[in-house]
Amino acid sequence: MADHLNCDLTSLTPLQLFEKVTEQGEKVRALKAGKAPKDEIDAAVRMLLSLKQSYKIATGQDYQAGLPPRDLVLINNSTTKEEDEDFVDPWTVQTSNAKGVDYDKLIVRFGSSKIDTDLINRIERAIGQKPHRFLRRGIFFSHRDMDQILNAYENKKSFYLYTGRGPSSQAMHVGHLIPFIFTKWLQEVFDVPLVIQLTDDEKYLWKDLTTEKAYEYAKENARDIIACGFDVNKTFIFSDLDYLGTSTGFYRNIVKVQKHVTFNQVKGIFGFTDSDCIGKISFPAIQAAPSFSSSFPQIFNGKENIQCLIPCAIDQDPYFRMTRDVAPRIGQPKPALLHSIFFPALQGAQTKMSASDPNSSIFLTDTPKQIKTKINKHAFSGGRDTIEEHRKYGGNCDVDVSFMYLTFFLEDDDKLERLKQAYTSGELLTGELKKVLIETLQPLIAAHQERRKQVTDEVVKQFMTPRKLAFEF
């Protein structure tokens, strides 16, 4: 048995070995917490020690919880290959750090501005209420030109919101909700129009999907987006495959952007190669076009000077750096942006989640039992190897996925702080923290599922029909 195990282990990559050790450590903790028979615990501990030894042989490093092997460190999306750089582009997010991407470095690299206390206070004054927890907790952490948006709003000038979703699967996961939860809040407090782009064309170009399947996913994802509670009178959701053919304004803006961006520029920004299909190379112009109000003549009465605010994850920023560069050259205002951090995979903050891996996240279709099982089995822990160690040294909230998820979904700031203190001091165990997360997510997802059931084909059609919204321009 041991020889068979060693044979299997030699075929694993350092990261796979790292994950095996982590998983086995969790198992040992669970057995001890559950007061399992001594021989069962001893066998699990022997397996853990064997895995740690294999890891050391493979990497030359001792296993350290939350610190994956050094050879996984990836380059950033410039050409330097420094060891500690993160890799972030619209399709891939990877870092060697269990805490996740270094967002301060990313702000410097992308040339955006940090959302600081002054800006949060200014937003609070403008809207006359407490800022959203995503702002209070640094989940939306970076911006471009948010000051301009606030200037316009304070001077009674309108703006509009634009966000989107690439429909690559039928079921969305909780991470996909982040921009929509925040966008819904922005729409309510500022009372402005919203357009939501479903890039089914992008998914057709990048993935092994038919156009019919990509469009079907777009409509299914629209149901989940509508279930977040958007107002049909103030929101237009559109599929690129559908809307492009019906809007002269939209296609004109795409062509203008295409004319002003060279092949060299998109290769530099997005890493396209000579073997990529021309659809990919021209796609960034399609994601740029909703940033301009003239792409929606039915909403803005043909006006071209309405500024746009885009809440999105930071990995989408390359599209809008390009857009902001082109905007003045085609006589359009630059869109402003609010950037969020990435929602971590259950296995840890090194990568973002994959809709194709059912265990990397909690899906909006998951049952209460599935939610409980996934969190207990897969959520990366910042706890110690034994209860005794945990009580003595405490847990690490910076790498603990259950705590990270609670920062997104637990509304009560005081309760979150109490949990942090208790976990860091060792008073609260990993299993207890996971229980708090399970009890937070189960009702939240059940309520979402109930709202989604009310979203009929007719409701989807209403949201996706080009029309005037409840605003005068």
N, C-alpha and C positions, 0 to 999 in steps of 0.2 A: 504493500500500500504506500509506504513512504517513498520507495523508488518510483512508483507510478506518479506520485505527487511531484517529486523533484523533476521528473521527465516533463510533466505538464508545465512546471514553473519556468523551466529553461526557455520555453517557447514564448513566454510573456514579455511584453515591453516593460521598461522601468515604471511607466505610469500604471500599467495594469497590475504590476506587483504592488505598487504603492496602494492602489485601491483595494487589493486583496488583504493587505495588512490592516488597512483602516477598517474594512468590513469585519475582519476577524476580531479586531479590538472591540468593536461595537458588540459583537456576539458574546465575547468574554464578559463585558460589562453587564449585558442583559442576563446572562446565566447567573452571575453573582448577585445581581439585584433581585432576580427571581428565586434566589436560594436553591439553585439546582443541586442535584447530587454531586458530591465531591469528585467522584471519578469522571463525571461529565465535564466539570469545570477544568479539572487537570488536563484532560485530553484537549480541550479547547485552548488552554494556555500553551501546551506543547506545540500545537499547530501554529499559534501566534508566534512563538519563538522561532520555529522553523521558517515561517514566512519572513520574519524580520532578518534572519540569517541570509536567506535567498536574496532579499532586497539589497543587503549590504554587499554580497558577492557581485550582484549585477551592476550596482551603481558606485561602489566604493564609498558609500555614505551610510551613516546610521539613519534608520527611519525616524523621522520627526513628524508628529501629528500636525497636519495643516501645511506642511512644507514639501511639495512634490519634488521629484528629482530635478536637479539643475539643468539637465540636458533638454528639458522641455521649454526652456525660455525662448520665446520667439521674438523675431524682429518687429519693429514698428512699421508703419506703412510709409516711412521714408526709407532711405537705403542704408542707414546705419545698422550695425548688428551688435549693439551693446547687449550684454547679458540680461540686464534688468528691464529691458523694454517690453511693453505690452504690444500685442498686435490687435489693432482695431480697424475693421473696414465694414461696409454694409452687410457683409455675408459671414464674417468670422470675427469672433472676439476670444482672444486667449491671453492668459497671463500666467506667470509662474507663482504668483502671490496668493496664498489662501484667503487673504482679505479681499481679493479682487483687484480690479484695475486701479492704478494710481491716477485718480481723477485730477489731482492738482497738476500732474505732469501733462495729462491730456489737454487741459485747458491751455497750457503754455504751447503745446505742440499744435493744437488746432487754432490757436489765436482767438479764443472766445474770452468771455469775462465771467468771473466767479459771481454767483448769486450771493451777495453778502447781506449782513444784517440790515444795512441801510436800505437796500433795495426791497427786502422783505417788509421792513417798516413802511416804506413808501407805498407798497402794494396794499398793505393793511389800511393806511390812511385813505387811499383812493377808493377802496371798496367798502370801507366802514365795517369790516368784520375780521375775525381771526383768520390768518392765512391757512391754507390747506396743510394737512400734516406732511405732505410731500415737500412743501417748501420749508416748513419748520424743521424737518429732519434731514434736509440736504439731499433728498431723493431727486428733486430737480435742483441741479447744482450749478449750472452754467447757462449763460445767455448771450445773445447777440441783439443789441439795440432794444432791450426791454424798456429802457428809459424813454426812447422815442414813442413807444406804444403808450406809456403812462402820460407823457406830455400831451399826446393826441387826445387821450381819454379825458384828461383834466380840462382840456380846452373844448370838450363836447364834440370832438371829431371821432367818427366811427372807425373801427378796424374790423377784420374778420379773422376767424380761426381756420387753420387747415391742418389736418393730421391724416394718417393713413394706415393701411394694413396690407401686407403681402399675403394673399390667401393661399398658403401652401398645403393646408390640410383642412379637413372638415371640422375638426374639433380644435378650438383655441385653448391655450393654457392660461393660468392666472397671471403670468408675466405679461401676456398680451393685453391684459386689462389696464395696465398702469397708465399708458398715455390717454386711454379713453376715460378712466376715472378722473384724471386731472383735467382733461379737456372739457368734460361735462361741468366740472366745478368752475373753470374759467368762463365757460359760456354763460353760466347762471349768474356769476357775480358781475360780469361786465355787460351782459345782455347783448350779445353780438351774434351775427350769422356764423355758421360752421359748415365747412365742406370736408368730406371724408373720402379720400381716394382709395379704392381697392385695386391694387396693381396686379390684376389677374394676367395682364399681358407679360409683366415681368416674370411671373412664375412659369408661364408657358415657355418663355425664352430660356430660363435657367434650369428648369426641372423637366423630368420626363412626364409631362402632362399634356393632354389634348387641350385645345382651346375650350371645348365644351366642359371638360372637367374643371379647368381653372375658373371658368365662369360660375359653375355650380358651387365651387368652394367659396367664391366671392359672395354669392347670395347666402350661403350658410353662415359665413363669418358676419355678414350684415345683421343676421338675427341676433348673434351674440352682442354686437355693438349696440344695436337698438335696445337690447335688454339692459344695457347700462343706464337707460332712462332718458335718452335724448328727446328733445321736443321736435316733433315732426314739422312744426311750423317755422322752425329756426335752423333746420339741419338738412343738408343735401348729401346723400351718400351715393357715390357713383362708381361703376365698374369702368375701367379704361376701355375694355373690349366693347362695351356698350356705348359709352358717352362720347368717345372720340369721333364717332361717325355722325353724331347729331349736332355738334357744336362748332360753328365756324370760328368763334373766338378762341376756343381751346386749341384747335389745330393751328391756327395762325401763330399763336404764341410758341407752340412747339417748334414750328419752322423757324421763327425768329431766333430762338435759343440755339437751334441746330446750326444756323448760319454763323453764329458768333463763338462757337466752341470748336477748337481744332481736334483732330484725331490724337495728336500728341498730348493735348491737355487732358482728354479723358483717359488716355493710357496712364498718364502721370497720376491722376486723381484716383482712378478705380483699378489700375493694374491690368487693364485689358491687354490681350496679346493679339498677334496677327491671325491666330487661329480662332478667335472668338467670332461668333456670327454678328453680322452688322446690326441685327436687332438689339443686341446688348449694348453696342457702342452708341446707338442713338437713343436708348431708353432713358438715360439721365435727363434728357430734355422733356420727356413726358412727366417725370416726377417734379420737374421744375415748374411746369406750366400752371398748376393750381395756385402757385404763389402770387399770381397776377389776377386781379379782380376781373380783368377783361376776358378771362377764360370762362366766366359765368355771367354772360350778358343778361340772362333771365333773372338773376339775383340782384346784380348791381346796376341794372339799367344802362349797361354799356360803359359805365365809368371806369377809368383806368388808374385812378390815383388813390384807391382805397388800400391802406397798408394791411399786410398779412402777418399774423403771428402763428408760428408753427411749434407746437409742443411735440417733441419726439425723443427717442433714445439717442444718445450721443453718436452711435454708429451710423446714423443717417446724415450726420453733418456734412460729409463730403459732397452730397448732392446739393446742399444748400449753400456751401461755400462757392460752388460753381454758379449757382443761381444768382447769388449776391454779386458775383463778379460781372455777370452778364446784364443784370437788371438795368443799370444806368445806361448801358449802350443800346438798349432797345426802348428807352424812355419809360421804364417802369420803376416804382419804388422797391427798394431792397426788402425782402421779407425779414422779420425779426424771428428769433428762435429762443425756445426754452429747452434745455437738454436734461434728460434724466440719466441716472446711472443705470447699469444693467441689472435685471432681475436674475439672481443667481440660480443655477441648476441645483437640484436637491443634493447632488454629489459634491457641491462646493462652488465657490465663486470664481474658479479658474476659467470657466467658459460660460457662455449664455446657453439657455436651454434649447433643446431641439424638439420640434413638434413630432419628429419621427421616432424619438426614443420615449416610450410611454413612462419609463421610470425616472426620467430627468426632471419631471415636473408634475404638478397637480393640474389636471385638465378640468375644464368647465363641465365635462360630462361625467366626471368621477362620482361614484357613490360615496356616502359617508364612510363606509367600510374601506373602500379603496384609498380614500384620503388618509384614514388612520394607518392603514398598512404601509402606504408609501412613506409617510413621515417617519413612522417607527423604524422602518427597515432601511430607508435610503437617505434620510436627511443627515448631512454631514454634521458631526458633533464637535463642539469645542470643549467637550468634557475630558476628564482624565481617564487613564486606563483602568483604574480601580476606584471604588467608592471612597476608600480611605484617602487616596491621593486627591480625589476631587474635593472632599471635605477640607483637606489641608491646604491645597493650592488654589482651588476654585476653577471655574470654567473660563473659556476665552470667547467672549461675545463677538469679537472681531472676525472670527472664522466660523462661528456656529450658525448654520443655515436656518435653524428654527428661529433663532433670535433675529436674524436678518429678515426673514419673512414677516415676523411680528412688527418690525419697524415699518413695513409697507402697509400692513392690514389692521393693526391694533390702533384704534383711534385715541385711546386714553393715554396721554403723555405720562401722567403720574404712575399709572400701572406699569407702563413700559420701563420706566426708570427703576421702579421697585424690583421688577424681574431682573433687570441688568445687575443691580446691586446684589440680589440674592444669588444669582448664578455665578457672578464674579467672586463672591465670598465663599462659595462652596455650599451655601445653605440649600440652594435649589439644585437638584440633580438633572441630568440630561433628559431622563424619561419624564420628569415633571414639567420641564420646559416644553418638550414635544407635546405633552398633553394640553398645555395652554394653547399651542398653535393649532392642534387638531380641533379644539373647542372654539377657536376663532374662525377657522376656515370652513368647517362643516356647515354652519348656518348661513355663512356668506355665499357659499356656492349653491346650497339648496335654494336660497332666495333668488339667485341668478337663474337657476333652472326653471323656477316657477314663472319668473318674468318672461323667460324665453318662450315658454309654452304659449304665452299670449300673443307672440309675434307671428301673425298669420302671413300667408303669401301676399294678401292684400296690403297689410301694413308695410311689408318690405317694398312692395311696388310703390306705395305712397312716398316713402323716403327716397327711392331711387328714380323717381320721375322728375326730369328737369322742370323747374317751376319757380315762380316768385315766392320768396319767403316773407315772413311777417316784419319786414323792414322797408323803409322808404329811402331810396338813394337818388 
